[in-house]
């Protein structure tokens, strides 16, 4: 309330209230979100998606930078931002929990450099890393638990180069799960959640506990896997298969037994992987030999996350509910502001929203 009243009397100078932009880059598309500070808090600015030609990026590795430069230059014409935050692909990054033998924050980074040599297959001279201190329920004298994300300098250079001359300047890079967590977990929440990002060609699975990301995994099953299986089994076009998938989803009826069987055979691999990760978290101790806090909820985001019956199907075999993510919850209070984006569309923008929030929260 004090903050709001202050800004009514003394508006924020324009150069201090610049919009914040986040860009999520995958092998198939670029998604962007712009957040703008207003007196009532943050509001959604421009947002959208652009397709990336096949082969320009493969498994997160840029193969055709000039193709991307053109896409980014065209994108700049729509945005109000010059400086952006970029998500780095999970498949090119390493996220891990480590325990360092110090309680001094000034010593943590130096000690991590030695541990990374043993835990990350990137030469020490090429590794770039960041970390968050993981809050602990019980103090452990002389040690600190940290969540570390590491990538190669070569990867950062490649993504930086792809923006040169486009009018957009990367100010920060972040590993994708960290961005998603910032948008789908309520700000300040220190609970323990499993997060699933159900994308087009893959699904990212990770756990957020105490505000830190850990235990990441990628499964090569996504929404397009379902579409392709339907098209093949029913002998129809990809377009028709996509329509049927979105219309009927995972709801079983007497008229769609064949479709249901196709979907089950394809998605069961993903559900089995989710259950395996869920059980592993609860059955294996942390770095101190203590039990992890139990997962209280599975949060589901991604382009096909809202398929009919999908959340209910995934919940089978789990002791925690599966819910669709509230991607815009940390942008502003829903009592004050209703974002100008359909809920179903917002599920695709979890990463981009989290990136845009990075500078503002």
Secondary structure, DSSP 8 states (H G I E B T S, - for coil): -HHHHHHHHS---TTTS--EEEEEE-SSEEEEEEEEEETTEEEEEEEEEEE--TTSEETTEES-HHHHHHHHHHHHTT-S-SEEEEEE-GGG-EEEEEEES---HHHHHHHHHHHHHHH-SS-TTTEEEEEEE---SS--TT-EEEEEEEEEHHHHHHHHHHHTTTT-EEEEEEEHHHHHHHHHS-TT---EEEEEEE-SS-EEEEEEETTEEEEEEEES--HHHHHHHHHHHHT--HHHHHHHHHHHTT---TT-HHHHHHHHHHHHHHHHHHHHHHHHHHHS--TTS-------EEEEESTTTT-TTHHHHHHTT-SSEEEE--TTTTTS-TTT---SS-HHHHGGGHHHHHHHHHTT-
